[in-house]
Amino acid sequence: MSPAELAGHANLSESEAELAKDRAGTEPLLWEGDEDSLARFREKLDEHDCRLVQGGRFLHAMGTFDKADGVRFLLGKYREHFEQDRLIAIALGDSPNDQHMLEEADIAVIVRGVHSESVSLPSQSRAIRSIKAGPAGWNECVLNLLIEYGY
């Protein structure tokens, strides 16, 4: 898509869309075919060790990695550097492509969005859902957690 097309689909300005197009990890796409053709596409991706995951606005074709890999890496680095401190990992997400990341966190926050009902609350951690949608929901939950933890 051109930046103008992406801006129209994602409710972004053209300059924001230009930045959003600079991606390295996944390939977002809109599917215009039927469910059968989508199933065949998923099978083809699987043959190449790739998968298709629903994001907030788009489907994302990606490898076997996900956001949880980044969380594990980052938490490992923090734990190495701050080994005497207790760390609390909070992850916020609004769609199925956030599921594994949320499962890695001590506190999982599901922000209300178009696909947020498809995200399961991880049972092994503390999990909450926002009342508000989008950035307002993110803000609502982060501020409440900061207050709860005395910041």
C-alpha positions as CSV (number, residue, x, y, z in Angstrom):
1,M,0.0,0.0,0.0
2,S,1.1,3.5,-0.5
3,P,1.3,5.8,2.6
4,A,-2.0,7.4,1.5
5,E,-3.8,4.0,1.2
6,L,-2.4,2.9,4.6
7,A,-3.4,6.2,6.2
8,G,-7.0,5.6,5.0
9,H,-7.1,2.0,6.3
10,A,-5.4,2.7,9.6
11,N,-6.7,6.1,10.6
12,L,-3.2,7.6,10.5
13,S,-1.7,10.7,9.0
14,E,0.4,10.1,5.8
15,S,3.6,10.8,7.8
16,E,2.6,8.3,10.5
17,A,1.7,5.8,7.8
18,E,5.2,6.3,6.2
19,L,6.8,5.5,9.6
20,A,4.5,2.5,10.0
21,K,5.6,1.1,6.7
22,D,9.2,0.9,8.0
23,R,8.9,-2.7,9.3
24,A,11.3,-5.6,9.7
25,G,9.4,-8.2,11.8
26,T,6.1,-8.8,10.1
27,E,4.2,-8.1,6.9
28,P,0.7,-6.7,7.6
29,L,-2.0,-7.3,5.1
30,L,-5.7,-7.1,4.5
31,W,-7.4,-10.3,3.3
32,E,-10.1,-9.8,0.6
33,G,-10.6,-13.4,-0.2
34,D,-13.0,-16.0,1.4
35,E,-12.3,-18.2,4.4
36,D,-11.2,-21.2,2.2
37,S,-8.6,-19.1,0.4
38,L,-7.4,-17.8,3.7
39,A,-7.0,-21.3,5.0
40,R,-5.0,-22.2,1.9
41,F,-2.8,-19.2,2.4
42,R,-2.2,-20.2,6.1
43,E,-1.2,-23.7,4.9
44,K,1.3,-22.2,2.4
45,L,2.8,-20.0,5.1
46,D,3.1,-23.0,7.4
47,E,5.1,-24.8,4.8
48,H,7.6,-22.0,5.1
49,D,7.6,-21.9,8.9
50,C,5.5,-18.8,8.9
51,R,2.1,-18.0,10.3
52,L,-0.7,-15.5,10.1
53,V,-1.8,-13.7,13.3
54,Q,-4.6,-11.2,13.8
55,G,-3.4,-7.8,14.9
56,G,-5.4,-4.7,15.9
57,R,-6.1,-3.6,12.3
58,F,-4.4,-6.1,10.0
59,L,-3.4,-9.7,9.7
60,H,0.3,-10.2,10.1
61,A,2.4,-12.7,8.2
62,M,5.4,-13.6,10.3
63,G,7.9,-16.2,11.2
64,T,7.9,-18.3,14.3
65,F,9.0,-15.4,16.5
66,D,6.6,-13.0,18.3
67,K,6.5,-10.2,20.8
68,A,7.1,-12.7,23.6
69,D,10.6,-13.3,22.3
70,G,11.4,-9.6,22.7
71,V,9.9,-9.5,26.2
72,R,12.0,-12.6,27.3
73,F,15.2,-11.0,25.9
74,L,14.5,-7.6,27.5
75,L,13.6,-9.1,30.8
76,G,16.7,-11.2,30.8
77,K,18.8,-8.1,30.3
78,Y,17.0,-6.2,33.0
79,R,17.4,-9.2,35.4
80,E,21.2,-9.4,34.6
81,H,21.6,-5.7,35.3
82,F,19.3,-5.3,38.3
83,E,19.7,-8.7,39.8
84,Q,19.1,-7.5,43.4
85,D,15.8,-5.7,42.5
86,R,12.4,-7.1,42.1
87,L,11.1,-6.5,38.6
88,I,7.4,-6.5,37.7
89,A,6.8,-6.9,34.0
90,I,3.6,-5.3,32.7
91,A,2.5,-6.0,29.1
92,L,-0.4,-4.2,27.4
93,G,-2.1,-5.5,24.2
94,D,-5.3,-5.4,22.3
95,S,-5.3,-8.2,19.8
96,P,-4.4,-11.9,19.3
97,N,-0.9,-11.1,18.2
98,D,-0.2,-9.8,21.7
99,Q,-1.3,-13.1,23.4
100,H,2.1,-14.6,23.9
101,M,3.6,-11.3,25.1
102,L,0.8,-11.0,27.7
103,E,1.5,-14.5,28.9
104,E,5.1,-13.6,29.6
105,A,4.2,-10.6,31.9
106,D,3.6,-10.5,35.6
107,I,0.6,-8.3,34.9
108,A,-1.2,-8.6,31.6
109,V,-3.4,-5.7,30.5
110,I,-5.9,-6.3,27.6
111,V,-6.8,-2.9,26.2
112,R,-10.3,-2.8,24.7
113,G,-10.2,-2.8,20.9
114,V,-11.7,-4.4,17.8
115,H,-10.2,-7.8,18.4
116,S,-9.6,-7.6,22.2
117,E,-12.3,-10.1,23.0
118,S,-10.3,-12.7,21.1
119,V,-7.4,-12.4,23.6
120,S,-7.5,-14.8,26.5
121,L,-6.5,-13.6,30.0
122,P,-3.4,-15.6,31.0
123,S,-4.2,-17.7,34.0
124,Q,-0.7,-17.8,35.4
125,S,-0.5,-14.0,35.9
126,R,-2.5,-11.1,37.2
127,A,-4.6,-9.9,34.3
128,I,-7.0,-7.0,33.8
129,R,-9.1,-5.5,31.0
130,S,-9.4,-1.8,30.3
131,I,-12.8,-0.2,30.3
132,K,-11.9,2.4,27.8
133,A,-10.6,1.6,24.3
134,G,-7.3,2.4,22.5
135,P,-4.9,5.0,24.0
136,A,-7.4,6.0,26.6
137,G,-7.6,2.4,27.8
138,W,-3.8,2.2,27.9
139,N,-3.6,5.4,29.9
140,E,-6.4,4.3,32.3
141,C,-4.7,1.0,33.2
142,V,-1.1,2.4,33.4
143,L,-2.1,5.2,35.7
144,N,-4.1,2.9,37.9
145,L,-1.1,0.5,38.1
146,L,1.3,3.4,38.9
147,I,-1.0,4.5,41.7
148,E,-1.4,0.9,43.0
149,Y,2.4,0.5,43.1
150,G,3.0,3.8,44.7
151,Y,4.5,5.9,41.9
